[in-house]
């Protein structure tokens, strides 16, 4: 995926340690696509005018291929974007602009699930009239089998939650090795009912049920690792071509999909042509020019950069084709409090006061592409956002306060520290942002030496509990719009991993924090849960374990003939299931 967009590879590194509840949303008080109610680049909703109509071919131009096109192997939330055209799931995201798009809604199921009294058991009933692309009926046993095959080692890559949450999930190896036994914690009493039995309360289970692992797979049609070449469609489109592992993917209508059973997908185009492996600059140039098939083209992974936004400038026609999105994402400075001098809270507080967010945002591409952050949670209600700024730095930093705190910490002459960052040109963990931090801290008497690492080496080091840098740039994206997938992986002490990828950079193991995570996970009232996630964020923030820097904003062009642009705060990007090209 483009370095400027929601990082699918970052999300895919979530380990099975996420023992939380669930959801997903994005950015600041202005929601969704430039105030989703309809303020795109030209003052109207982005895209061509006129009512959407059925027909035509939608072209998708992407940098990253849609690889591993198997519901077991895909790591998506809300059913994904292109995958959601083929794979329906028990629940899915609400396909609406902005904050309204952070809601989970029924898909194959009649509702978002019925929990028992303590949310350790969830029951779903399938809708009537559900069919695969060959006209055969979709059953609850197919959903059970689809989930079970996602446990197979040869089909790894999908979301890890069920391995942790389902009773018996931690040791299950999938249907190819279980002798037909299956998972006892997934019960199918009849062809339309499926029951999940969990090890502990999970009040947000409906959001995990949006993952593609919940797509039905008919056992008789399962071809193992080759299934991705022609998966059996339950959605409005079927795969007719998959070249080079998703580099060129062609989808055509599934004539057995019944829109009466699917309130979310509009499925206007007759055909979807996905072409990947393209250079970002080429994608944006083709969308700008919009000639031939590119007039009906979109991208789901390539942002506009500062130079391209400057070129658009006052061009009303182009500006009217720019969609703006927010995704649940935070870019931050991380501390390892086990390493000196970051073991001193006043040193961490001093750095927090010294940071110049204006220069950081400029390094990230400017205010059009980044919004300042003082909280770990994104500024969206769905996440439980609660405003706080424990260590005010203003817009350009407070070096005097930082020097005072350093003196109180025993460093009246300042300190010298090393900041680890990536050499990838992503404007998030990259040299430009690191340099902006370096310059801001210099004004407070903090000398920063920069350690730039190739991106893979950088990621390995920052997630290594035994060798975590003392001070480094980092980022995190949520698997759904809730405080759960933000705070639990980063601050739950029981998720510290010493022999693998460890996301709890501070190695915080506070019994009170752990207990509150468990208590919130019991709640099925998401509004109540959100308030408690926000309060927990504020409480953790007092320890200065990180310095929130900014939330990214996504700016993406669409072709001149593209209509019905919908960008939710769940994904932050255009929803291909809503687009019309006629």
ROVEX-624591 format. One record per residue (C-alpha): residue number from 1; residue in one letter; x, y, z. Coordinates in nm, 2 decimals, decimal comma, padded with zeros to 4 digits. Example, Ala and Ser with C-alpha at 12.3 -4.5 7.8 and 13.67 -1.06 7.14 Angstrom:
SITE    i  aa      c1      c2      c3
SITE    1   A   01,23  -00,45   00,78
SITE    2   S   01,37  -00,11   00,71
This chain:
SITE    i  aa      c1      c2      c3
SITE    1   X   00,00   00,00   00,00
SITE    2   X   00,11   00,36  -00,06
SITE    3   X   00,31   00,49   00,24
SITE    4   X   00,07   00,77   00,27
SITE    5   X  -00,24   00,56   00,32
SITE    6   X  -00,36   00,33   00,60
SITE    7   X  -00,08   00,08   00,63
SITE    8   X  -00,23  -00,26   00,56
SITE    9   X   00,11  -00,42   00,64
SITE   10   X   00,12  -00,24   00,97
SITE   11   X  -00,22  -00,37   01,05
SITE   12   X  -00,12  -00,72   00,94
SITE   13   X   00,15  -00,73   01,20
SITE   14   X  -00,11  -00,74   01,48
SITE   15   X  -00,02  -01,05   01,68
SITE   16   X  -00,28  -01,28   01,84
SITE   17   X  -00,21  -01,10   02,16
SITE   18   X  -00,50  -00,86   02,11
SITE   19   X  -00,73  -00,97   02,39
SITE   20   X  -00,97  -00,68   02,38
SITE   21   X  -01,32  -00,58   02,26
SITE   22   X  -01,38  -00,42   01,91
SITE   23   X  -01,47  -00,13   01,64
SITE   24   X  -01,30   00,15   01,40
SITE   25   X  -01,31   00,53   01,30
SITE   26   X  -01,08   00,84   01,22
SITE   27   X  -00,95   01,20   01,27
SITE   28   X  -01,06   01,53   01,42
SITE   29   X  -01,38   01,73   01,46
SITE   30   X  -01,43   01,76   01,09
SITE   31   X  -01,54   01,41   01,00
SITE   32   X  -01,49   01,19   00,70
SITE   33   X  -01,46   01,33   00,35
SITE   34   X  -01,40   01,70   00,42
SITE   35   X  -01,70   01,72   00,65
SITE   36   X  -01,89   01,42   00,51
SITE   37   X  -02,21   01,61   00,48
SITE   38   X  -02,08   01,74   00,15
SITE   39   X  -01,78   01,97   00,15
SITE   40   X  -01,54   01,83  -00,10
SITE   41   X  -01,29   02,03  -00,29
SITE   42   X  -01,54   02,23  -00,49
SITE   43   X  -01,79   02,28  -00,20
SITE   44   X  -01,99   01,96  -00,30
SITE   45   X  -01,94   01,59  -00,25
SITE   46   X  -01,63   01,47  -00,44
SITE   47   X  -01,69   01,31  -00,78
SITE   48   X  -01,90   01,37  -01,09
SITE   49   X  -02,25   01,52  -01,06
SITE   50   X  -02,57   01,33  -01,14
SITE   51   X  -02,75   01,03  -01,01
SITE   52   X  -02,55   00,71  -01,00
SITE   53   X  -02,65   00,45  -01,26
SITE   54   X  -02,58   00,08  -01,31
SITE   55   X  -02,34  -00,03  -01,58
SITE   56   X  -01,99   00,03  -01,71
SITE   57   X  -01,64  -00,07  -01,59
SITE   58   X  -01,48   00,07  -01,28
SITE   59   X  -01,10   00,06  -01,29
SITE   60   X  -00,90   00,05  -00,97
SITE   61   X  -00,54   00,18  -01,00
SITE   62   X  -00,32   00,07  -00,70
SITE   63   X   00,04   00,05  -00,59
SITE   64   X   00,01  -00,27  -00,39
SITE   65   X  -00,14  -00,59  -00,54
SITE   66   X  -00,45  -00,74  -00,38
SITE   67   X  -00,25  -01,05  -00,29
SITE   68   X  -00,36  -01,36  -00,10
SITE   69   X  -00,72  -01,32  -00,23
SITE   70   X  -00,85  -01,59   00,01
SITE   71   X  -01,09  -01,49   00,30
SITE   72   X  -00,87  -01,69   00,54
SITE   73   X  -00,55  -01,50   00,45
SITE   74   X  -00,68  -01,15   00,41
SITE   75   X  -00,63  -00,91   00,70
SITE   76   X  -00,93  -00,67   00,67
SITE   77   X  -01,17  -00,48   00,89
SITE   78   X  -01,53  -00,41   00,79
SITE   79   X  -01,50  -00,68   00,52
SITE   80   X  -01,22  -00,49   00,34
SITE   81   X  -01,26  -00,28   00,02
SITE   82   X  -01,21  -00,48  -00,30
SITE   83   X  -01,25  -00,81  -00,10
SITE   84   X  -01,59  -00,69   00,03
SITE   85   X  -01,72  -00,71  -00,33
SITE   86   X  -01,67  -01,09  -00,33
SITE   87   X  -01,68  -01,19   00,03
SITE   88   X  -01,98  -01,11   00,25
SITE   89   X  -01,95  -01,16   00,62
SITE   90   X  -02,18  -01,20   00,92
SITE   91   X  -02,16  -00,82   00,98
SITE   92   X  -02,00  -00,54   00,79
SITE   93   X  -01,93  -00,16   00,82
SITE   94   X  -02,21   00,09   00,75
SITE   95   X  -02,14   00,22   00,40
SITE   96   X  -02,19   00,59   00,47
SITE   97   X  -01,97   00,90   00,49
SITE   98   X  -01,78   01,01   00,79
SITE   99   X  -01,88   00,92   01,15
SITE  100   X  -02,20   00,73   01,03
SITE  101   X  -01,96   00,49   00,86
SITE  102   X  -01,81   00,37   01,19
SITE  103   X  -02,11   00,17   01,28
SITE  104   X  -02,13  -00,21   01,24
SITE  105   X  -02,44  -00,34   01,06
SITE  106   X  -02,57  -00,68   00,96
SITE  107   X  -02,45  -00,84   00,64
SITE  108   X  -02,52  -01,21   00,60
SITE  109   X  -02,68  -01,21   00,94
SITE  110   X  -03,02  -01,07   01,04
SITE  111   X  -02,86  -00,85   01,31
SITE  112   X  -02,52  -00,77   01,46
SITE  113   X  -02,54  -01,07   01,70
SITE  114   X  -02,72  -01,16   02,02
SITE  115   X  -02,49  -01,20   02,33
SITE  116   X  -02,56  -01,40   02,64
SITE  117   X  -02,56  -01,22   02,97
SITE  118   X  -02,18  -01,18   03,01
SITE  119   X  -02,10  -01,15   02,63
SITE  120   X  -01,91  -01,48   02,63
SITE  121   X  -02,15  -01,63   02,38
SITE  122   X  -02,27  -01,47   02,06
SITE  123   X  -02,55  -01,61   01,83
SITE  124   X  -02,62  -01,52   01,47
SITE  125   X  -02,91  -01,61   01,24
SITE  126   X  -02,86  -01,59   00,86
SITE  127   X  -03,09  -01,41   00,63
SITE  128   X  -03,32  -01,59   00,39
SITE  129   X  -03,23  -01,63   00,02
SITE  130   X  -02,85  -01,62   00,05
SITE  131   X  -02,67  -01,79  -00,24
SITE  132   X  -02,32  -01,84  -00,38
SITE  133   X  -02,22  -01,76  -00,74
SITE  134   X  -02,32  -02,11  -00,85
SITE  135   X  -02,67  -02,07  -00,70
SITE  136   X  -02,62  -02,30  -00,41
SITE  137   X  -02,74  -02,19  -00,07
SITE  138   X  -02,51  -02,03   00,19
SITE  139   X  -02,53  -02,21   00,53
SITE  140   X  -02,41  -02,15   00,88
SITE  141   X  -02,19  -02,46   00,84
SITE  142   X  -02,01  -02,28   00,55
SITE  143   X  -01,93  -01,99   00,78
SITE  144   X  -01,80  -02,23   01,05
SITE  145   X  -01,58  -02,40   00,80
SITE  146   X  -01,45  -02,07   00,66
SITE  147   X  -01,34  -01,97   01,01
SITE  148   X  -01,19  -02,30   01,08
SITE  149   X  -00,97  -02,31   00,77
SITE  150   X  -00,83  -01,97   00,87
SITE  151   X  -00,65  -02,16   01,15
SITE  152   X  -00,45  -02,36   00,90
SITE  153   X  -00,08  -02,27   00,90
SITE  154   X  -00,07  -02,27   00,52
SITE  155   X  -00,35  -02,01   00,51
SITE  156   X  -00,20  -01,77   00,77
SITE  157   X  -00,22  -01,40   00,74
SITE  158   X  -00,57  -01,31   00,86
SITE  159   X  -00,68  -01,14   01,18
SITE  160   X  -00,57  -01,32   01,49
SITE  161   X  -00,85  -01,25   01,73
SITE  162   X  -01,04  -01,58   01,71
SITE  163   X  -00,73  -01,78   01,80
SITE  164   X  -00,73  -01,60   02,13
SITE  165   X  -01,10  -01,56   02,18
SITE  166   X  -01,27  -01,89   02,09
SITE  167   X  -01,26  -02,16   02,35
SITE  168   X  -01,00  -02,41   02,22
SITE  169   X  -00,88  -02,17   01,96
SITE  170   X  -00,52  -02,14   02,08
SITE  171   X  -00,43  -02,50   02,00
SITE  172   X  -00,65  -02,56   01,69
SITE  173   X  -00,46  -02,63   01,36
SITE  174   X  -00,75  -02,61   01,11
SITE  175   X  -00,97  -02,86   00,93
SITE  176   X  -00,70  -03,01   00,72
SITE  177   X  -00,55  -03,17   01,03
SITE  178   X  -00,84  -03,21   01,27
SITE  179   X  -00,99  -03,53   01,11
SITE  180   X  -01,32  -03,36   01,05
SITE  181   X  -01,37  -03,27   01,42
SITE  182   X  -01,38  -02,90   01,39
SITE  183   X  -01,40  -02,64   01,67
SITE  184   X  -01,64  -02,72   01,94
SITE  185   X  -01,67  -02,36   02,03
SITE  186   X  -01,84  -02,28   01,69
SITE  187   X  -02,18  -02,45   01,70
SITE  188   X  -02,43  -02,48   01,41
SITE  189   X  -02,76  -02,62   01,54
SITE  190   X  -02,92  -02,57   01,20
SITE  191   X  -02,83  -02,43   00,86
SITE  192   X  -02,92  -02,08   00,95
SITE  193   X  -02,78  -02,05   01,31
SITE  194   X  -02,42  -02,02   01,43
SITE  195   X  -02,31  -01,98   01,79
SITE  196   X  -01,96  -01,87   01,91
SITE  197   X  -01,84  -01,96   02,26
SITE  198   X  -01,56  -01,73   02,39
SITE  199   X  -01,30  -01,77   02,66
SITE  200   X  -01,39  -01,43   02,81
SITE  201   X  -01,64  -01,15   02,76
SITE  202   X  -01,60  -00,96   02,43
SITE  203   X  -01,86  -00,69   02,41
SITE  204   X  -01,75  -00,58   02,06
SITE  205   X  -01,75  -00,92   01,89
SITE  206   X  -01,98  -00,78   01,61
SITE  207   X  -01,69  -00,58   01,49
SITE  208   X  -01,46  -00,89   01,46
SITE  209   X  -01,74  -01,06   01,27
SITE  210   X  -01,67  -00,80   00,99
SITE  211   X  -01,33  -00,97   00,92
SITE  212   X  -01,31  -01,18   00,60
SITE  213   X  -01,25  -01,49   00,81
SITE  214   X  -01,63  -01,48   00,87
SITE  215   X  -01,70  -01,52   00,49
SITE  216   X  -01,87  -01,86   00,40
SITE  217   X  -01,66  -02,12   00,22
SITE  218   X  -01,83  -02,43   00,09
SITE  219   X  -01,62  -02,73   00,20
SITE  220   X  -01,67  -02,91  -00,13
SITE  221   X  -01,52  -02,62  -00,32
SITE  222   X  -01,22  -02,56  -00,10
SITE  223   X  -00,89  -02,61  -00,29
SITE  224   X  -00,66  -02,51  -00,01
SITE  225   X  -00,38  -02,27  -00,10
SITE  226   X  -00,52  -02,25  -00,46
SITE  227   X  -00,86  -02,13  -00,34
SITE  228   X  -00,75  -01,77  -00,39
SITE  229   X  -00,73  -01,82  -00,76
SITE  230   X  -01,11  -01,86  -00,78
SITE  231   X  -01,28  -01,82  -00,44
SITE  232   X  -01,65  -01,89  -00,44
SITE  233   X  -01,83  -01,55  -00,43
SITE  234   X  -02,10  -01,47  -00,18
SITE  235   X  -02,10  -01,10  -00,28
SITE  236   X  -02,22  -00,90  -00,58
SITE  237   X  -01,91  -00,98  -00,79
SITE  238   X  -01,71  -01,30  -00,87
SITE  239   X  -01,35  -01,34  -00,97
SITE  240   X  -01,30  -01,42  -01,34
SITE  241   X  -00,92  -01,34  -01,35
SITE  242   X  -00,65  -01,33  -01,09
SITE  243   X  -00,30  -01,28  -01,25
SITE  244   X   00,03  -01,27  -01,06
SITE  245   X  -00,13  -01,30  -00,72
SITE  246   X  -00,36  -01,00  -00,74
SITE  247   X  -00,16  -00,78  -00,97
SITE  248   X  -00,44  -00,79  -01,22
SITE  249   X  -00,78  -00,88  -01,08
SITE  250   X  -01,10  -00,88  -01,28
SITE  251   X  -01,44  -00,91  -01,12
SITE  252   X  -01,78  -00,95  -01,30
SITE  253   X  -02,13  -00,96  -01,17
SITE  254   X  -02,25  -01,26  -00,96
SITE  255   X  -02,59  -01,31  -01,10
SITE  256   X  -02,70  -01,50  -00,79
SITE  257   X  -02,64  -01,21  -00,56
SITE  258   X  -02,97  -01,07  -00,45
SITE  259   X  -02,96  -00,70  -00,35
SITE  260   X  -03,27  -00,76  -00,14
SITE  261   X  -03,04  -00,94   00,10
SITE  262   X  -02,77  -00,68   00,09
SITE  263   X  -02,85  -00,32   00,21
SITE  264   X  -02,49  -00,21   00,21
SITE  265   X  -02,33  -00,28  -00,14
SITE  266   X  -02,47  -00,07  -00,43
SITE  267   X  -02,28  -00,27  -00,70
SITE  268   X  -02,34  -00,02  -00,98
SITE  269   X  -02,06  -00,12  -01,23
SITE  270   X  -02,09  -00,43  -01,44
SITE  271   X  -01,72  -00,50  -01,41
SITE  272   X  -01,43  -00,41  -01,17
SITE  273   X  -01,08  -00,41  -01,32
SITE  274   X  -00,81  -00,39  -01,05
SITE  275   X  -00,46  -00,31  -01,17
SITE  276   X  -00,17  -00,30  -00,92
SITE  277   X   00,20  -00,26  -00,90
SITE  278   X   00,18   00,09  -01,04
SITE  279   X   00,40   00,38  -00,93
SITE  280   X   00,21   00,63  -00,71
SITE  281   X   00,31   00,93  -00,93
SITE  282   X   00,18   00,74  -01,24
SITE  283   X  -00,15   00,66  -01,06
SITE  284   X  -00,21   01,02  -00,97
SITE  285   X  -00,12   01,14  -01,32
SITE  286   X  -00,36   00,90  -01,48
SITE  287   X  -00,64   01,00  -01,24
SITE  288   X  -00,56   01,37  -01,31
SITE  289   X  -00,57   01,33  -01,69
SITE  290   X  -00,87   01,10  -01,67
SITE  291   X  -00,85   00,99  -02,04
SITE  292   X  -01,01   00,67  -02,17
SITE  293   X  -01,08   00,41  -01,91
SITE  294   X  -00,90   00,63  -01,65
SITE  295   X  -01,20   00,86  -01,65
SITE  296   X  -01,38   00,58  -01,46
SITE  297   X  -01,09   00,50  -01,23
SITE  298   X  -01,02   00,53  -00,86
SITE  299   X  -00,74   00,43  -00,62
SITE  300   X  -00,78   00,26  -00,28
SITE  301   X  -00,42   00,29  -00,17
SITE  302   X  -00,25   00,60  -00,32
SITE  303   X  -00,25   00,94  -00,16
SITE  304   X  -00,19   01,28  -00,31
SITE  305   X   00,13   01,44  -00,18
SITE  306   X   00,21   01,80  -00,10
SITE  307   X   00,35   01,87  -00,44
SITE  308   X   00,04   01,72  -00,62
SITE  309   X  -00,19   01,91  -00,39
SITE  310   X   00,00   02,23  -00,47
SITE  311   X  -00,04   02,16  -00,85
SITE  312   X  -00,42   02,11  -00,80
SITE  313   X  -00,43   02,45  -00,63
SITE  314   X  -00,72   02,65  -00,75
SITE  315   X  -00,81   02,41  -01,03
SITE  316   X  -01,18   02,37  -00,93
SITE  317   X  -01,24   02,08  -01,16
SITE  318   X  -00,95   01,88  -01,01
SITE  319   X  -01,02   02,00  -00,65
SITE  320   X  -01,38   01,88  -00,70
SITE  321   X  -01,25   01,53  -00,76
SITE  322   X  -01,04   01,51  -00,44
SITE  323   X  -01,19   01,30  -00,16
SITE  324   X  -01,07   01,35   00,20
SITE  325   X  -01,07   01,07   00,46
SITE  326   X  -00,97   01,00   00,81
SITE  327   X  -00,87   00,66   00,94
SITE  328   X  -00,81   00,55   01,30
SITE  329   X  -00,43   00,62   01,31
SITE  330   X  -00,18   00,79   01,54
SITE  331   X   00,18   00,89   01,47
SITE  332   X   00,38   00,94   01,79
SITE  333   X   00,72   00,95   01,96
SITE  334   X   00,77   00,64   02,17
SITE  335   X   00,98   00,61   02,49
SITE  336   X   01,13   00,30   02,64
SITE  337   X   01,12   00,38   03,01
SITE  338   X   01,36   00,10   03,09
SITE  339   X   01,64   00,29   02,91
SITE  340   X   01,82   00,59   03,06
SITE  341   X   01,75   00,88   03,06
SITE  342   X   01,39   00,80   02,96
SITE  343   X   01,35   00,61   03,29
SITE  344   X   01,31   00,96   03,44
SITE  345   X   00,95   01,08   03,40
SITE  346   X   01,06   01,44   03,40
SITE  347   X   01,28   01,38   03,10
SITE  348   X   00,99   01,23   02,91
SITE  349   X   00,77   01,53   03,02
SITE  350   X   01,04   01,78   02,91
SITE  351   X   01,05   01,62   02,56
SITE  352   X   00,67   01,64   02,55
SITE  353   X   00,67   02,01   02,63
SITE  354   X   00,95   02,08   02,38
SITE  355   X   00,79   01,93   02,07
SITE  356   X   00,70   02,17   01,79
SITE  357   X   00,39   02,02   01,63
SITE  358   X   00,38   02,28   01,36
SITE  359   X   00,72   02,18   01,22
SITE  360   X   00,63   01,81   01,26
SITE  361   X   00,31   01,86   01,06
SITE  362   X   00,50   02,05   00,79
SITE  363   X   00,74   01,76   00,77
SITE  364   X   00,44   01,53   00,74
SITE  365   X   00,32   01,71   00,43
SITE  366   X   00,14   02,01   00,58
SITE  367   X  -00,20   02,07   00,75
SITE  368   X  -00,39   01,93   00,45
SITE  369   X  -00,23   01,59   00,52
SITE  370   X  -00,19   01,59   00,90
SITE  371   X  -00,38   01,71   01,21
SITE  372   X  -00,20   01,78   01,54
SITE  373   X  -00,25   01,53   01,82
SITE  374   X  -00,21   01,55   02,20
SITE  375   X  -00,41   01,23   02,27
SITE  376   X  -00,33   00,88   02,18
SITE  377   X  -00,68   00,81   02,06
SITE  378   X  -00,79   00,97   01,74
SITE  379   X  -01,03   01,27   01,76
SITE  380   X  -01,34   01,07   01,68
SITE  381   X  -01,63   00,98   01,90
SITE  382   X  -01,63   00,62   01,80
SITE  383   X  -01,29   00,57   01,96
SITE  384   X  -01,40   00,73   02,28
SITE  385   X  -01,19   01,05   02,22
SITE  386   X  -01,15   01,25   02,54
SITE  387   X  -00,95   01,57   02,49
SITE  388   X  -00,64   01,62   02,71
SITE  389   X  -00,30   01,79   02,68
SITE  390   X  -00,10   01,70   02,99
SITE  391   X   00,22   01,86   02,87
SITE  392   X   00,12   02,17   02,67
SITE  393   X   00,37   02,26   02,40
SITE  394   X   00,15   02,51   02,21
SITE  395   X   00,19   02,51   01,84
SITE  396   X   00,57   02,55   01,84
SITE  397   X   00,69   02,40   02,16
SITE  398   X   00,77   02,53   02,51
SITE  399   X   01,15   02,51   02,54
SITE  400   X   01,16   02,71   02,87
SITE  401   X   00,93   02,46   03,05
SITE  402   X   01,13   02,17   02,90
SITE  403   X   01,46   02,32   03,03
SITE  404   X   01,30   02,36   03,38
SITE  405   X   01,20   02,00   03,39
SITE  406   X   01,54   01,88   03,27
SITE  407   X   01,70   02,08   03,55
SITE  408   X   01,46   01,92   03,80
SITE  409   X   01,56   01,58   03,66
SITE  410   X   01,92   01,65   03,73
SITE  411   X   02,03   01,76   03,38
SITE  412   X   02,07   02,14   03,40
SITE  413   X   02,31   02,14   03,11
SITE  414   X   02,08   01,94   02,88
SITE  415   X   02,10   01,58   02,75
SITE  416   X   02,21   01,40   02,44
SITE  417   X   01,97   01,13   02,31
SITE  418   X   01,93   00,91   02,00
SITE  419   X   01,61   00,91   01,80
SITE  420   X   01,56   00,59   01,59
SITE  421   X   01,35   00,63   01,27
SITE  422   X   01,29   00,47   00,93
SITE  423   X   01,47   00,58   00,61
SITE  424   X   01,15   00,51   00,41
SITE  425   X   01,00   00,82   00,26
SITE  426   X   00,66   00,79   00,42
SITE  427   X   00,64   01,13   00,59
SITE  428   X   00,54   00,95   00,91
SITE  429   X   00,84   00,77   01,06
SITE  430   X   01,08   00,92   00,80
SITE  431   X   01,39   01,14   00,81
SITE  432   X   01,18   01,46   00,75
SITE  433   X   00,98   01,41   01,07
SITE  434   X   01,28   01,29   01,27
SITE  435   X   01,47   01,61   01,17
SITE  436   X   01,17   01,83   01,27
SITE  437   X   01,18   01,66   01,62
SITE  438   X   01,56   01,71   01,63
SITE  439   X   01,54   02,08   01,56
SITE  440   X   01,26   02,14   01,81
SITE  441   X   01,43   01,96   02,10
SITE  442   X   01,76   02,15   02,03
SITE  443   X   01,59   02,47   02,14
SITE  444   X   01,53   02,30   02,48
SITE  445   X   01,89   02,20   02,52
SITE  446   X   01,83   01,84   02,40
SITE  447   X   02,08   01,72   02,15
SITE  448   X   01,93   01,45   01,93
SITE  449   X   02,14   01,21   01,72
SITE  450   X   01,94   01,05   01,44
SITE  451   X   01,96   00,67   01,38
SITE  452   X   01,80   00,60   01,04
SITE  453   X   01,73   00,23   00,97
SITE  454   X   01,60   00,06   00,65
SITE  455   X   01,22   00,01   00,70
SITE  456   X   01,23  -00,37   00,78
SITE  457   X   01,52  -00,33   01,02
SITE  458   X   01,34  -00,03   01,18
SITE  459   X   01,02  -00,23   01,23
SITE  460   X   01,21  -00,53   01,37
SITE  461   X   01,39  -00,31   01,62
SITE  462   X   01,10  -00,10   01,74
SITE  463   X   00,89  -00,41   01,81
SITE  464   X   01,17  -00,61   01,98
SITE  465   X   01,11  -00,61   02,36
SITE  466   X   01,47  -00,71   02,43
SITE  467   X   01,63  -00,44   02,21
SITE  468   X   01,36  -00,16   02,20
SITE  469   X   01,53   00,18   02,13
SITE  470   X   01,50   00,43   02,41
SITE  471   X   01,34   00,69   02,18
SITE  472   X   01,18   00,63   01,84
SITE  473   X   00,92   00,74   01,59
SITE  474   X   00,62   00,51   01,57
SITE  475   X   00,26   00,48   01,44
SITE  476   X  -00,04   00,26   01,50
SITE  477   X  -00,36   00,20   01,31
SITE  478   X  -00,68   00,05   01,45
SITE  479   X  -00,85  -00,26   01,32
SITE  480   X  -01,19  -00,11   01,39
SITE  481   X  -01,33   00,22   01,53
SITE  482   X  -01,29   00,18   01,91
SITE  483   X  -01,04   00,25   02,18
SITE  484   X  -00,99  -00,12   02,22
SITE  485   X  -00,75  -00,19   01,93
SITE  486   X  -00,56   00,13   02,01
SITE  487   X  -00,50   00,09   02,39
SITE  488   X  -00,49  -00,28   02,45
SITE  489   X  -00,21  -00,38   02,22
SITE  490   X   00,00  -00,08   02,33
SITE  491   X  -00,06  -00,07   02,70
SITE  492   X  -00,19  -00,41   02,82
SITE  493   X   00,09  -00,56   03,02
SITE  494   X  -00,03  -00,91   02,95
SITE  495   X   00,04  -00,85   02,58
SITE  496   X   00,41  -00,79   02,63
SITE  497   X   00,59  -01,03   02,40
SITE  498   X   00,95  -01,11   02,47
SITE  499   X   01,02  -01,36   02,18
SITE  500   X   00,83  -01,19   01,90
SITE  501   X   00,67  -00,87   01,79
SITE  502   X   00,60  -00,66   02,10
SITE  503   X   00,38  -00,35   02,05
SITE  504   X   00,38  -00,24   02,42
SITE  505   X   00,69  -00,03   02,37
SITE  506   X   00,69   00,10   02,72
SITE  507   X   00,64  -00,25   02,86
SITE  508   X   00,37  -00,11   03,08
SITE  509   X   00,22  -00,37   03,31
SITE  510   X  -00,01  -00,18   03,54
SITE  511   X  -00,26  -00,41   03,71
SITE  512   X  -00,52  -00,12   03,72
SITE  513   X  -00,48  -00,06   03,35
SITE  514   X  -00,51  -00,43   03,27
SITE  515   X  -00,82  -00,47   03,49
SITE  516   X  -00,99  -00,17   03,33
SITE  517   X  -00,93  -00,31   02,98
SITE  518   X  -01,10  -00,63   03,10
SITE  519   X  -01,40  -00,44   03,25
SITE  520   X  -01,45  -00,24   02,93
SITE  521   X  -01,44  -00,55   02,72
SITE  522   X  -01,75  -00,68   02,90
SITE  523   X  -01,96  -00,39   02,78
SITE  524   X  -02,20  -00,43   02,48
SITE  525   X  -02,30  -00,07   02,51
SITE  526   X  -02,05   00,09   02,28
SITE  527   X  -02,12   00,44   02,38
SITE  528   X  -02,05   00,36   02,75
SITE  529   X  -01,74   00,16   02,65
SITE  530   X  -01,62   00,46   02,44
SITE  531   X  -01,63   00,69   02,74
SITE  532   X  -01,42   00,45   02,95
SITE  533   X  -01,17   00,41   02,67
SITE  534   X  -01,13   00,78   02,66
SITE  535   X  -01,09   00,81   03,03
SITE  536   X  -00,83   00,53   03,02
SITE  537   X  -00,64   00,71   02,75
SITE  538   X  -00,63   01,02   02,96
SITE  539   X  -00,51   00,83   03,26
SITE  540   X  -00,23   00,65   03,08
SITE  541   X  -00,13   00,98   02,91
SITE  542   X  -00,03   01,12   03,25
SITE  543   X   00,27   00,89   03,25
SITE  544   X   00,42   01,05   02,94
SITE  545   X   00,50   00,71   02,78
SITE  546   X   00,47   00,86   02,44
SITE  547   X   00,43   01,20   02,26
SITE  548   X   00,13   01,21   02,03
SITE  549   X   00,23   01,40   01,71
SITE  550   X  -00,04   01,39   01,45
SITE  551   X  -00,32   01,20   01,28
SITE  552   X  -00,28   01,16   00,90
SITE  553   X  -00,54   01,28   00,66
SITE  554   X  -00,59   01,10   00,32
SITE  555   X  -00,64   01,30   00,00
SITE  556   X  -00,72   01,09  -00,31
SITE  557   X  -00,83   01,17  -00,66
SITE  558   X  -01,10   01,00  -00,85
SITE  559   X  -01,16   00,99  -01,23
SITE  560   X  -01,38   01,26  -01,38
SITE  561   X  -01,67   01,02  -01,45
SITE  562   X  -01,68   00,86  -01,10
SITE  563   X  -01,99   00,93  -00,90
SITE  564   X  -02,12   00,85  -00,55
SITE  565   X  -01,79   00,89  -00,36
SITE  566   X  -01,84   00,76   00,00
SITE  567   X  -01,56   00,78   00,25
SITE  568   X  -01,62   00,66   00,60
SITE  569   X  -01,42   00,72   00,92
SITE  570   X  -01,39   00,34   00,94
SITE  571   X  -01,16   00,31   00,64
SITE  572   X  -01,07   00,66   00,55
SITE  573   X  -01,07   00,57   00,18
SITE  574   X  -01,32   00,56  -00,10
SITE  575   X  -01,56   00,26  -00,08
SITE  576   X  -01,56   00,08  -00,41
SITE  577   X  -01,89  -00,09  -00,33
SITE  578   X  -02,07   00,25  -00,36
SITE  579   X  -01,91   00,39  -00,67
SITE  580   X  -02,09   00,45  -01,00
SITE  581   X  -01,92   00,53  -01,33
SITE  582   X  -02,23   00,62  -01,54
